[in-house]
């Protein structure tokens, strides 16, 4: 047997589990682990500027490619608490990341030692498992268990807390014989698949709601094959966007109160049967549950047993990995097709396509300052089918989901349930590190951008380029819009006269100078016709200098983006498209 420190054994486990990169910030209590990273080798490291940023980098890395697990590392105390937001975001969206923290020596844990905090208790509610390892010989097995838990059943994050003396203690461990534990995922039965397909066969106007579980299961190709075989249109959720290409004839649009299409909502309300696969019926997807469920029969497939019936009781529930369920659904449907008993629904499909062609929002506005809809029109014009978009929350993300186009799984990378401001920049860095050849385009409002802007320096340092579209209305736009219901516009203005940058006319922060000061390139746009040329120039600069490039578009201060409190009550604040010229880069126009 080989003798080594417990920290060195942990690094060997990381390598055996396929980890090639970690994101973090070293410190006193985690330095033995960093010494092990240096000695063992094989795991690259990206130095974050903020430990929360490291956790979001890990999220972006995981979300980019099936099988990836992002790793974030920090010292004791505030480093661990800083990463709680990242753990919450990962837990909410079923994203496996591994958070490793240092800790005070075991003998000092009860003595209020410097930066000693019970991070296990703090992290417990937002992880699948949080543990402080108190015995050095248990360290490699704690890491083995962590990977097993992260990958099994509903994926999610784990935190391992390592007292400094545990890290430094020597143990016996043989890396050569180490093997990862088998992954457990529940699977549907043949009888369940037969019943679900029988219920589908009875429907006149069925839909499939495709959730993020399909992305996690790497089952998008099987989803499309199943939809094509049974002739059923697909409604992707925000987390499932890209599971079916936007321009596919069976892609019926997204549904919801905010990140939705007019045609998607209209089609859901016309349906009589919904098969949800790998989704959790999030409230911003369903809106009022009574409206969402009225007159419809539901089948719900989810990997997590406690998701079945959590929001409403389906007519039939199946606990299963999305890919395993789709395998059986395809098997049963192919048998029906061979027998000539598979139902045809060409009229329903055509009605869905007609709504997709006609129920559009206008994007072509020529006003100055720029209206935000025009930004997404130009992004559609410039960026192609292989673009990986990264965004988090706010009017920018909501409008982006209403107007942008996504054609592949893992090409809309968005934290869904948690929605922490500041997520976009570090997540984009993680995405770029996971896919060095992709075109990565991040989308932020000005406040999201300012929250963790320091991580642009990590992108510059480690030569991780992307194009960052920054839409600046100098407002907390989504909160301002929500405050309309309280008849106020209070504490949400970000505008001020910048004494160092009078040319931005009271829009406050000079984002161009900030980005350049952090080692990046930046462009500012004030007129709609200049957006596309600026995006093209940003592409060129990113390729030439290998740093993030920010394109700031100065927007009108106040725009209300379409949203509402119910699927049949979405407020359309702006003009709707009346012809193809009003929405020249809509999916209908492009197809």
Order of alpha helices (4+ residues) and beta strands (2+ residues): beta-alpha-beta-alpha-beta-alpha-beta-alpha-alpha-beta-alpha-beta-alpha-beta-alpha-beta-alpha-beta-alpha-alpha-beta-alpha-beta-alpha-alpha-beta-beta-alpha-alpha-alpha-beta-alpha-beta-alpha-beta-alpha-alpha-beta-alpha-alpha-beta-alpha-beta-beta-beta-alpha
